Amino acid sequence: MRKVLIVVGIAAVSLAAVLGAAASTNAKTVKLEAILKGSNEGAPASNRGKTEIRLTPSSGKVCWETTITKIDGKPNASHIHKGGKGVSGNVLVPLGAGYKRQGCATAPKATVKAIIAHPGRYYVNVHNAKHPAGAMRGQLARGT
């Protein structure tokens, strides 16, 4: 009986350690970035920028900062979409109501975890009146 209790105790401690490690990994903020180019959306190649994304899977928090080098018109929206390179996809995470250069939003935790797991399957684009489907776009990749 004593051996059984010792084994159960060791198993419980081991399980707690594994769960604690998983929880701390889940809480970690992950940085991703997208290099935005107009040529990726069929817009002028001179449209350029960069979006840095910070994702926190434990809360579903998505923060961003977009720097536009050049765009042929005023930006009016920006989103994270699901879609590989050259593939258009649905909006998953609006980056603000209208266009906001920086901010934070909340997305479903499962969505945030999926983006972190496979960033190249997702992209950021910026829209304007001249290019309602997108004035520039970039696939997400691990940030520096």
Secondary structure, DSSP 8 states (H G I E B T S, - for coil): -HHHHHHHHHHHHHHHHHHHHHHHHHHS-EEEEEEEEGGGTTS-TT-EEEEEEEEETTTTEEEEEEEEEE-SS-EEEEEEEE--TT----EEEESTTTT-SEEEEE--HHHHHHHHH-GGGEEEEEEESS-TT-SEEEEEEE--
